[in-house]
Amino acid sequence: MKKCNLKYILVEKKQINKFTSLHETLLNYDIVTVEHKDLVLFRLHWKNAEVNLMLNDRKEKHAKDKRKNSMSSEISIEEKEHMNVRLKHCLAYVLHTSGTTGTPKIVRVPHACILPNIQHFQILFDITQEDVLFLASPLTFDPSVVEMFVALSSGASLLIIPPSVKVLSSKLAEVLFSHHRVTVLQATPTLLRRFGTQLIKSTVLSSNTSLRVLALGGEAFPSLTVLKSWRGEGNKTQIFNVYGITEVSSWATIYRIPEKILNSTLKCDFPVQLGFPLFGTVIEVRDTNGFTIQEGSGQVFLGGKNRVCFVDDEITVPLGTMRATGDFVTVKDGEIFFLGRRDSQIKRHGKRLNIQLLQQVAEELQQVESCAVTWYNEEKLILFIVSKDDLMKDYIFKELQKHLPNHAIPDEIVLIDILPFTSHGKIDVSELNKIYLDYIISKPENKLNGKEELWEKLQFLWKSVLSLSEDLLKVPDESLFLNSGGDSLKSIRLLNEIEELVGTSVPGLLEMILSSSILEIYNHILQTVFPDEDVTFSKSYATKRKLSDTNQEDASGKPVHQKSFLPLSYDNEINAFIALSRGSQILSLNTTRFLAMSGHGTSAFSSDLTTQTNSENLKSLSPPAVFGKSEDPSYVEKVCEEGKPVIRAEKMELGVRWRSDTGKCVDASPLVVIPAVDKASTTVYIGSHSHRMKAVDLYSGKVKWEQILGDRIESSACVSKCGNFIVVGCYNGLIYVLKSINGEKYWMFTTKDAVKSSATMDPTTGLLYIGSHDKHVYALDIYEKKCIWKLACGGTVFSSPCLNLIPHHLYCATLGGLLLAINPATGNIVWKHSCGKPLFSSPRCCQQYICIGCVDGNLLCFTHLGEQVWKFSTSGPIFSSPCTAASEQEIFFGSHDFFIYCCNMEGHLQWKFETTSRVYATPFVFHNHSCSNEMLVAAASTDGKLWILESQSGKLQSVYELPGEVFSSPVVWESMLIIGCRNNYIYCLDLLSGSQK
């Protein structure tokens, strides 16, 4: 960069950290604003790099001179017989072949190879400065080079239009032939077919069209019968068949269709010839033994003295090298006719068949607008048809049988609206195969017949959506969708195909696809579609359960209520309480008097609700304290601080205080409510997949009440402003408002899809905000029992809203990748930002910033005005929500790369700790009073391990393993940690010191 005196450089936002860290010793820089959301412009200022660079230059020059002297005699000999890529100014450009006609390759093209094409096309098409050429090919397709330089070298105009217009046939035709009067068009037959017969005839090839030259190449040329049907009466456009391969870039032969053939009324059954070689090109046809033939069938070979390119790792290539094309032709009377590609030749019913024969015959039928053929899984011959009007498949089959032998009749006919094509304008065969897969799944006879078929069909869908090789016989059980090439769009496609296969919606499937292995996805689908009766919770099951100290209910299945220590009322002064929830969120209402009476000193506590409540009461709250002792010192775990090992010192021990059975998995996180007048009556509220919502005494583990809701509960509970109600979302689309004293249903609000989002409460108004899978966020007044407003967010709202008081914003995130700032009073959008990938993480506010994790592995930080401040990258998707420390100087979060991270507010890594599995849960920061008021972090990995770390260093204090997976987030109060587990239990663990054991 220094050598070429580079002044400016554009850097992708996701690469900024890497760029700055690599070059910080060599240069200073400042950032220049650009109007592009994914790029940042750096202005470079070089510092003490001149001396080193001069020394390096001298070393390089000496080495080059040495190599030059030793190689000069060798190269001079090679120059006469070889094309050498090392020669200065040899190469014009480098590109990758698409692989649609064979194995993808890297092709380096010399000036001497492409120049004859440009010169010959200028002459053949008689290009002048009056012409307008359309750049139909993308820059990754070598015909674009011919299009550009034929125009530029002739003084003609080159028309470039955005891709969004190219896909709209009518708009494209209008732009090309009405607005800009294009005179020369080089395109694939597929691109032309997309206009449709009517539009081609009335506009592209009409009598008054501006198009003077039409050159079709890159695919098999249409039959003459079809071509004639496309031409309007009186059309004078010159039509050419051009043929070539990228390995001899770009075109090799050309043939102009004679006017007498185009104007003839007779049926033309004969194929179109390839024509004569272009300047400098040699064409040969060789038989299977490699001998050149003058008559008969064989494979085309292309080359010429200077028509030579370097393929893959080639350094030198003999002049006149002939490249095999994989295309088969027949030679008759010196003329060459295209038969098809080697990969278009199949063996079916014991006979050889060129599948393009079926396409040609079908396309000539009057009812067929356009068509394509695939050899699906090398088992089925599928004909895709875009019809001119309502078409009966039986009629098409009968017509095809009149013109084709039995072994050429397709197995299936699929009607589609439009042919898919690649960026190079060719038929997209992989997309056609996906369309056929959708077709067969949607047929009633292809529905899933039993759970025995599920695993096999899930693997098939997985490989199809991710375009994995069919040679992959089995997808490994631990395969993750995002790590296998998946993205948000493909995940939606897989979701739709699975639900189409099983014939029902599968709640929670999208997040499973994005976060779990294929085996876990399979088990999730299995539990939904084929539930085992003996594990499905129902009222009849509830009546059979015996009463116990920790699970109390009567024989009718109705809740049994334990006497409440605090009769709650609507009197706010009486109902003073503190509420703790995941991510160290704390809500303290009306507690000043009680805290003063109890003698609590002032101590800051990590909470994003500090800004939400704007209450000085929080400063008076004593944070949860724990006392601990060393865990097994032989358990060694890697911890990194700025990439360096951190020596840990374990100091604690965790033990089960109590556990409470819920009947099914507990993925929700606990809500802990501490009444200010009687801390002994502290209650844990949490729901389960068993449909149960439970209130459990924190200290004893006794069930205070239990309520059965309409479906699975993954939403974490929220407490109302008055403390009298608990609000929780449910899979059945309902938001339940339950009385906190006994669990009775006070109000139910209906959304149109599952509610996994957890509500957040505005302490200034008492309104509750919650999202739904129906793509809306709702503002609810539970006292008036009404919805104040609802907002369409443009995507599923999985995560929980976050409220900030100054400025007064409600932040919501969607699985469509949108982060929205909303006015809580009106429901109007203040600003929004597209993160490009799904957001499962909940946003987290602090005084200056809003942070959120993304499944692309980035933690994003924004100002309250919506400006992105920084981005921190991990090596796996982030589903964990950020958690801030008391000082709001650190952010803690987990990633699917197995690490727990601590960053500062500038987005710089403070430390990271490696766990033994993915970290889905949100960390919780709390005080350890036994060690100089140090702050600790509790986090959980999905394999069931709980990790206690020092917040400043990331050193491990303790680890404890639960007997099941954990997706619930921990909450800590005093010396107790509460968390849910997928073994069906809620756990309360004591954090013990040696003196307490």
N, C-alpha and C positions, 0 to 999 in steps of 0.2 A: 504493500500500500504506500509506503514511503517512497519507494523507487518511482512509482508512477505519479508522485505528488498528489495523492488523493486528498481532496478537501472535504468531500461530503460522502456520507454512506447511509443508505436506507437499511434499517434493521427491523426484522419482524419482532413484534412486541414479546412474543414467547421466547425469543432468543436474546433479549436485552441483557439479562443477568450473565449469560455465557459470554457475550461480546465484551461487556465491560470488564469482567474478571480476567479475560484472556489478554487484554491490551492495556490494562491500567498502568503498567510500568513504562509503557512506551509513549502514551499520548494522553493529553487532556481533551476534553470535549464539552460542548454544550449542545442542548437539544433545540432544534428548530421546529416550530409547529407545522404540521402538514395535515391536510384534510383527508385523512385515511385512518380508519379505526384500527387497522392491524399493523401499521407501519410507523416507525419513528425515524426522523431524519437527524443524524448526528453531524455537527460541524467539527472537524478534527483539528487539533492543535498539537503538533509534534513537540515532544520534549527530548531530553538528553539521549536521543537515539542515533544521532548522526554518526558518532564515532564508531559504534558497533556496526551500523549499517555499512559504513565505508569499508571496515575490515572484512565484513561478510562479502561485500561486492568484490574486493580484491581476491578473496579466496575463490569465489565463484568464477571470476574471470580467469584465474590461473588454471582452475580445473577444466573450464571450457576450452581454453587454449590447448591444454594437454590432450583432452579428448579429441579436439579438432585435428591436431597434428597426426594422432594415431589412426584417425578414421578417414582422413581426407582421401587417401589413395583407395580405400575400400569403397567409399561413397561414389567417387568418380567413376568406378567401374559399374556400380549398381545403377547409377543415374541413366546409363544407356539402356538398361534392360528392365529396370524396376521403377515403380512409383514408390517414393520413400516419404513416410509421414514426418520424418525429422527435418526435411528440407524446409527452409524458411519460406513462409507464405504459401505453403502447399495446400493447406485446408481452407475451405470456404465456410463450412459449418459442420456441426455434429448433431445427430438426432438418434432417437430410439425408434425402432419399428414397433408398431402397435401389437404385433403378435396375432392379429386377426387371420392372417394367412400363413401362420407358422410360428416358430419359436421367436420370441422377442430378441432383437439384436441391437447393438450399438453400431451405428454406421457413421464413419467420418468421411466426408465428401470433399474431394479436391476441387479447386476452381476448374481444372482442366476437364473434369467429368461433367459438371453441370452447365458450363458455358455453351456447349454446342446446342443443348436444348433451347436455351434462351434465344440464341441467334436464329435457329431454324424456325421456331414458332413465330418470330417477328416476320419472317418471310412468308411462311405458309398462311398466316392469318392476316397478312398485309396490314400490320398495326401502324397507325399514325397517331399524331397528337390529338386527333378528333375522337379517338376511341375512349370508352370507359370500361375498365376491367373490374370485375367483382372479385374481391379476395374471399373466395368461397371456402378455401381450405384453412384449417388452423395452422399456426406456425410450427406445430409438432409434426405436420404432414408435409413431406418435401414438395408436392406440387405448389405449395404456397410460395416457394422460392421462385419458381417459374412465373407465377402470376405477378409477383412483385416486380421482378427485374425485367420482364417483358414490357410492363407498363413504364417503369422508370427509364429504361434505356431507349424508349421510343417517344418519350414526352407525353404519353397518354395519361389519363387519370386512373387512379386506383381507388375503388370504393371499399371502405371498411365499415362494417356495421356491427353493433353489439350482438352477442349470442342470444339475448332475449328476443330479438327481432327474428333471428334465423329460425327459431322453432315455431313461429307463427306463419303458416304458409301464405295466407291471404295478405298479411301485412308485409311479408318479405317480397311477394310479387309486386305489390304496390310500390314499395321502396325502390326495387330494382328497375322496373320497367315503366313506371309512371313518373316517379320523382326524379330519378337519376339517369334514366334512359341508358341502361347498361348495353354495351354492344358485343362484349366478349365474355362468355361464361365457360369456365372449366369446372366440372363438377362430377361427382359420382352419380350413377343411375339412381341410387337410393335417394339422394338429395332431390333430384328432379321428380321422382315419383311422389315425394311428400307434398308437392303442389296439388296432386290429384289430376285426373284426366281432364276434367272440366276447366280447371284453372290453367293447365298447360296449353290446352287448345285455344282458350279465349284470350290468354295474356302472353304466356312465355313464347309460344310458337304460333301466334296469331298472324294474320295477314299484315297488320300494321305494327308489329312488334319492333322494338329498337334493336333486338338481338340479332347481330350479324353472324356470329360464330358461336356454336355450341360444341364443346369438346367433352365427351363422356369417357371416363376412365376410372381405374381403381377397383372396378368390379366387372363381372361379365356384362357385356353390352346387351341391351334389350333386344328382343326379337324384332325383325323388320316389320312384322305385322303390328306389333304393339307400337313401334316407333311411328308408323304411318297413322295409327289411330290418334296419336298425340298432336299431329300437325293440323292446324287450321287451314282452311282452303285459301290458297294464294300465298302461303308462307314461303319465304325465300331464304330462311336461315340455313347457313352451311353447317352440316352436322358431321362431326368427326368421331371416330373411335380411336382413342389413344390407349397405349398399353405400355407398362413398364413395371419395374420393381425397385424398391428403395436401395437395394444393394448395388444397383447400377443407376444411381439417382439422376433424373427422376423418371423421364419417359424414354422408351426405346423405339416404338413403332407408331405409325399413324395411318389412318385410312379415312378418306372422305367418302361418305355415302353418296353415290351418284344421284343426281336429280331425277333421272328417269326411273330409278327404283322407288324413290320417295313419292313420285307423282303417279306411279303405276297403280291401276285399280285391281291388278291381279294379286292373288294371295302369295306371299313370299315365305316359303318354308325353309329356304337355305340360310345357313348361319352367316354372320358378318365376319369378313376376314380381318386379320390384324394389320395388314397393309405393308408399307415399306419402311425400312430402317431410317431413323433420324440421323443427322450429321454425326459421323464418327462411330456409329453403332454397328455392331456385327450381331446377326441373329442366326442361330443354328438350331436344328431339331435333331435330337439324338434318340436312338432306340434304347432298349433296355440293356444292351451290351455296350453302350457308350459310343456307337458309331453314328456319324452324321448321315442323315437320310434326305433324299430329295422327293420321295413319295411315301405315303403311309403315315402312321401315327407315332408320336414320340413326345419327349419332354423338351420344352424350350430352354435354350441356354443363351444368355445375353452377355455382351462385353464389347470390346473394341480397344484399340491401342491406348487411348487415354480415358476411355469410359470405364474407369477402375475406381473403386472405393475401398476403404479399409474397414473390415468387419471385425467387431469385438477387439481382440488384442493384436491384430495384425500391424506390423511396423513397416514391412516392405511387401509389395505385391507385384508380381511380374506383369509388365505391360501386356495388354491383350488378354488378361485373365477372363475366362468365361464362367459366369455364375449360373448355377442351376436355379430355375424359377419355381419348380413344383407345379408348373402349369402344363397341361397336356393339350396337344393340338394335332390336327391332321393336315398333311401337305398334299395338295392336289393341283396339278398343272402349275406348279410354282407358287401357288397362293396358300397362305397359312390360315387355317380356321381354328378358332378356340373351342376346345371340348370341355374344359373344366379343370379345376385344381385337383391335385392328388388327393387332398382331404375331402373333396366332394365326391370321390369315387367310393361307393360302398358296396358291400355284398349283401344282397337281400333275397330271401327265398332261393338261395343257391345261385343267384345270377348277379353279374356286375351291373351297377346302376349309377349314373351321374345324376345326383339329386337336382341339379339345375334344369334337367329335362322336365321334371314335374313343375318347377316354377315357371318355366317358359310356356308350357301348355296351359297352365292355370291362368296365367296373366293374359293370354289371348282370348279367354272367355269374356263375353260381353258384359257380364254382371260383375266382373272382378275389377276393382279400381287398381289395386296393387297387391302383391303377395310376397311371401318368403317361405323358405323350407328349412327345417332343421332335422338332423338325425339325432333325436333325443336319447341321451345315454347309450347311444349305439344300439338301441333296441326298437325305437319307434320312429316312423317317418311322419312328421307333423307339418301340415300345410296351414300357414297363417294367412288370412284373407282380410283385406280392407275392401268392403263391398260398396258398390254404387248405390244400392238400395237394399231393402229387406231381402235377405237371401236365405234360401232353404238349402241346408247342407245336403239333403238327399239329392237335390237337383244337380249340385256341383259334382257329387260322387258319380252320378250317371253320366254327366258330360265328360268327366275325366276318363271313365271307362271306355268311352268311344274313341279316345285318342291315345291312350297309354296302355302298355302291357300290364298284366296283373301285378308284376313285382314292382311297378312304379306307382301304384295306387296308394295314397297316404293312409296311415292308420287312423289319424284324427284330422278333422278340420276345425280350426279355432278362428272365430270371428273377432277381429280387433278394430279399434277405432283409427289407429295410426301405426305405421311401422316405426319401431325404435331404431335409432341409428347412433353410431359412435361419434366422437368429436371429429373424426376424419371423414364423416359423411357416409360410412359404410353401414350395412345392416349389422345391428348389435345382436349377435347370436346368443350371447349369455343372457341378455334381457328377454329375448324370445323364450328361452328355456325357463326363465322365472315366470313369465306370463303363462306358459303351459302348466307349470307347477301349480300356480293359482287356480288354473282351470280344472285340473284333475282333483285338487283338494275340495273345490266347491261342488263337485258332482256328488250327489247323494250316495252313490255306491262307493265313494272313496272316503266316506266318513270313518272315523276311528271305530273299529269293531270291538275293541277291548284293550285293557291296559297292557296286554302282552305286546301289542303293536306300537305302543307309545314310544318306547325307547328307540326303536329302529326308525320310525318316522321323524322323531325329533332330531336325530342325527342327520337324516336326509335334509331336513329343512335348514339346519345349522350350516351344513356344507353349501347348500344352494344359496342362501342369503349372503354368506361370506365369500362366495365364489371360490371355495376351496377345491382342490383337485379331487376328482372322482377316484383317483388312485388311493386316496386316504380312506382305507377300509373302515376305520373306526375312529371317531373323535375321542381323544383322551378324556377320561372322566373329569379331570381337573381343569379342562380348557375354560378360559374366561373369554367372554364375548368381545370385550374391548381390546384385549391383548391379541385376539385372533384376527384383527382387522375390522372389527365392528365400529359403528358410530351411532349417533342418535337416530339418524334416518333409518339405518339398517335395523336398529333395535325395534323401531315401530313396525317395520315390515315383518320381522320375525314374530313379534307379538300378534299381529293380525293373522299371520299364517297359522300360528299355533291355535289361536282361538277359533279360526275357521275349521281347523282339523278336529278339535275336540267338540265343536258345536256349542260352546258357551264361553262367556267371559271368565277370565281367571284373575281375580283380584290380586294385586301385588306383583303381577308377572313382569311388568316393565322394569321395575327396580331390581327384580331377581335377575333378569337378563343382563342388566348393566352392572350388577355387583357380584353375581354368584357363578359358580362353575356349572357346566352343562348337567352334571349329575344332580346338583342341588336344584337346578331348574326343573329337571325331570321329577324329582321327589315333590317339589312344590305343586306341579301340575297334577301329579298322581293323587296328592291329598285333596285337591280341589275337585277333580273330575271323578275320582273313584274313592270317595271317603270310606274308611272302615267304620262300620256301625258301632263297633265296640269302643272306639275312641272318640266318636262324635258326641259332644256334650248335648244333652237335651233335658227337658224337664223330667222325663221318665227316668233318665240316668240320675238326675239330682235327687229324686225321691229315694233312691236305693243307697245313697251315700250315708254313712254313719256320722253322727255329730261328733265333733271333737273340740278340744280347747281352741284350736286355731281355725276351724272351719265350722261355723254354727249356722244351721238353717233347720227349719221344721220339716216334717215329713211331706208337706204339700209342695215343697220347693220354694216357698216364699221366704223372703229375708228374715233372719232372726236378728234383732237389734240389741246390742249391748248398751247398757245405760251410759249416756253421755256425761262426761265430766263437766262440760260447759254448755248449758242450754243457750244456743245461739239465737239472736234476734236481729232485727234490722237496725238496732241502735249501734251506730258505728263506734261509739266510744267503748261500749261493752265488747263489741266484736273486734277488738284489737288483735292482730295476729301477724305472724311472719310466715311467709310461704317460700319454700326452697324447691327449685326444679333444676333440670339438667343444665350443664354448662355454667354452674355457679350463679344461676339467676336467683336473685332474692328480692322479694317484695315485702316491704314492711309498712303496715298501715295502722295508724293510730296507736303506736307503741311507745311514744316518748314518755308518757307518765309511768307506764308499767316498767320500762327499762330503768327509769330513774329510781323508782321504788325498789327495784331488785338490785340496784347498785352496779349495773353493767357499765364498764368504762367505754370510752370511745375507741373504736377500732375500725379501720376501713375493711370493706369486704368486696371481693371481686364480683361485679355484677353489671350487666348491661341495663338492668332496670334502675340503676342509679340515675341515669339520664331519663328513664321513663317516668319515674315517680317524682323526680326533682324534689325529693324530700330529705330534709336534714335528719330525719329519723334513722336513715340508713347509717349515718355516721355514728349513731349511738349504739348500733347493734354489735354485740360481740360475736365474732364469727365462729363457726364450728371448730371445736378443738379436738385434737386426737393425741393419744399417748401411745407410744409404740415400743416394740422390741425387735431384735434381729430375727430375720427369717434364715432359713438354711443357707449358710455361707458358701456351700459348694455349688449352688445354682448360679452360674455365671452368664451374664447377658451383655451383649454389645451395646454401648451407648456412645454416641458421637457428638462432639461439640466442634463445629466448624470442620467436620470431617475427621477429627482426632479422637482416639479412644478416651473415654472418661472412666476413671477408676471409681467404682461404686462402693458404698458402704451401707449394707442393709441394716436397718435398725428397728424393724417392726415385725409384728406377727398378727395375722388376721385369723379370727375364729368365728364360727357361726353362732350368732346369738339366738336367732330363730329363723325358721323358714315356713312359708305358707303355700299350700298347694292350690293352684287355680284350675287345674284340669287340663290345660293346654299351654302352649308356648306363651312366654311373656316377653314381647318385644317392646312394649311401651316402657317409658321411663317413669320413675316414681315422682309424685308430688308430695312433699312433706309440709304439713301445716301445723305451726306451733302457736297455740293460743297464748297470748301474753299473760293472762291471769293465772294460767295453770299449765305449765310446760309438761306436766306429767300426763296430760291428755293428748299429747302430740300424736297426729294421725298420718299414716301413709295411705295415699289414694293411688290405685293402679289398676289397669285393665288387662285382659288376656284374650288369646285366640278362642278361648272357650265361651266367649260372649259375656264373661263375668266382669263386673266392676266391683272392686273390693275396697273397703276401708279397714285398715289394720292398725292396731295400737303399736306405736313405734317401739316402746320399751318391752312389752310382753309378747307381742306377736299375735295377740288375740284378735279375732275378726270382730269388728264392731258392727258392720253390716256388709251385705253382698247383694248386688242387683244383677239380674240377668237382662242383658240388652239384646237387640235383634240380630246381631251378627258379631263377627270378630272385632276386637278392639286393638288397634295399634297406636291410636292417638294417645298422647299423654294428657293427663287431666290439668285443668286450670281452675283456680278458685275465683269466685266473684268478689267484687269490691266489698260487699258487706260480710263476706265469709260464710254466708248461709247456703251457698250453692257450689256444686262442682260441675264443670262443663267438660264434656268429652265427645269426640267424634267417633263414628262407627262405620264399618264396612257397608252397612245397608243404606248409607247416604244420609243418615239422621245425625243431628247434633243434639245430644241429650243434656238437659239441665236437671241435675239431681240434687235433692236436699242433702246438705253435708251431714246433717245430724242422723239421718236414717236411710238415705239412699232412695227415697221415694222420688218418682218421676214428677218433676214440677212443670216442665215444658219440653217439647220435642220440635225441632225445626228441620224441615226436609230440604236436602239438596238433591241433585240429580245423579250423583255418583258417590263412590266410597269417600269417606273422610278419614284420612290418615294424619292430616295436619293437626297440630295442637293449637288451641286458642291462646291468644294473648289479650290481657285486660288493660284498658286505659284507666289508670287510677284517678284521672281527673274527671272522667265522665261516667265510668262504670261500663262503657260499651265493651263488647267482646268482638275480636276479629279472628276469623278462621278461614282456611282455604279448603277446597274440595277438588276431587278428581274431575268434577264437571267443569273445570277450568275457570271457576269463579272464586272470588274472595268475598266474604259476607261480613257486614257490620251488624251485630245483633244487640238489641236492648232486651235483656232477659226479664226485666221488671215489667215492661210493657208487653212483653211476649210478641215482639215484632222485629222484622228486618228493616234497618234504617237505610241501608243501601247494599247493592251487590255490584261487583265489577268483573267484567269478562277480561281475563288476564292473557288470553291467547295461548294458553297451555295449561296442562295439569298442574295443580298446586299440591305438591306432596309435602313440602317442608312447612315450617311454622312461621307465621308473620312475626315481625319484630317492630316494636313501637319505640319511637324516639320523640321526646317532648320539645327539645330545642335544637333544630327546627322540628315542628310537629309533623313528623312523617311516619307513615306505616310502610315498612319494607316487606315485599313479598317476592318469592322466586318461583319459577315454573320449570317443568321438565322440558319445555321448549327452549330453555336457555335464557329467559328474560329475567332480569332483576328490575323490579318496579318500585318507585317511590310514590306513595299515594297520600293524598290529603285525607286524614282520618275522619274529618268532619263531613266531607262531601263525597268521598269516593272517587275524586278526580285524580288522574295520573299527573304527578308533578314532573317526573322524568323516568325514562327507562333505558336500560342498557342490555344489548344482546351479547351474551357470553359465548354463544355458538354451540354449546353443549348443555345437556341437561343439568339442572341444579337440584340435587337432593338435599344438600346442606341447607340449613336454615341461616338466614342473615343474622349478623350480630353487630349491635351498635355500641359505639363508645362516644366520647364527647366530640371527637374530631372526625371519626371515620365510620364506615360501614364495611364489614368484611364478610366474605362468603366463599365456600369451597365449591369446586366444579369437578365433574367427572373426567375432565381432560387433565386432571392432576394439578391444577393451579389453585392457589388461594389468592383471591382478588380483593383489592382494597380500593374503596371509593370515598370521595368526600361526600358530604350531605347534599352537595350541588350536582352530584352525578359524574364528577370527573374521576377517571381511574388514576390512582396515585402510584400503585405498584402491583406487581404480580410475583408471587413466589411459587416456584415449580417443584413438585415432588415426582416420584416415579410411578405413581398409581392414581387411580380415581379417588377423589375426596368426597365421601358421603358424610363424614363427621362434620359437625357444626363447630365453628370457632368458639373459643372460650377466652375471655380476657381476665387478666390478673387485677388485683385491687387498685394498683397504681395506673392501670390502663396503659402500661408500657410494654407488656408482653401479650402475645396471642398463642394459645395452645390449641392443637387440633391433631387428628389422626388421619392416616392415609391407608389405602389398600396396598401400599408398598411395604406394609408391616411396621412403619415407623410412627412414633409420636413426635411431633415437632413443637419447638418453641421459637417464635420469631419476635423481633421487636417491631415497633410501630413504623419503622422505615422499611420493613420487609426483609430484614437481614436475619439469617439463621443465628440463633443463640446456642441451641443444641438440638440434637435429635437422638431418640432412643429406639433401638430396634426390638420389637416384640417378636412373638412366635407365630403371628397370624395377622390377617387384615384388621385394621382398626376402623370399625364402623361407628362406634359410639362416640359421644362428645365427652371430652375430659371435664373434670371438676376440680377447681382450685380451692384449697382450704388451709387453715392455720394448724400448725403443730406447736402447741404452747410449751411442750416439754423440751423444745430445742430452740430457745431464743426467738420465739415467735416466727420461726421460719415458715414459709409457705410450701405446701406440698400439692402434688397433682395426682388425682386418682383417674385411671383410664382403664378401659377394657378392650381386649382383642377378641375376635369372633370365636376363637378356640376355647373360650371360657376363662381365660386368665385375667386376673385383676392386677394392675400394676400401680404401685405407690412410688412416686418419684419426687425428688427435690425440685422445686420449681425453678431455682436459679441455675442449677448445674445439670439437671437431668439424671443425677445419680439415683440408682435404684434403692429404695428403702425396704420394699417388701413385694412379694408376689404370691398370689393365691389362685388356685385353679378350681373353678366350679365344674360340676359334673354335666355340662351341656354347653351348647353354643350361646354366645351373648351378643345381642344386638341392642339391648337396653343400655341406657347411660346411667352411670352411678350418681348418687346424691349423698353427701356427707353432712351429718349433723352431730355435734359433740364428738364422741368417739365411735360413732356408728356409721357404717356405709350400707346403703340400701340399693338394690339392683334387681332386675328381672332376669330370668334365665330360660332357655328353650327346653329345659327339662321339666317345665310346667310350674316352677316354684318362684316365689319372691323370696329373696334372701336379705337378711340383715346381719352384717358382720361387725364384730367388735374389733377395733384397732387397739391392741393391748401392749403395754410396756411390761418389763420384767416384774415390776412391783405389783402389777395387777394380776399376773398369772397365778 
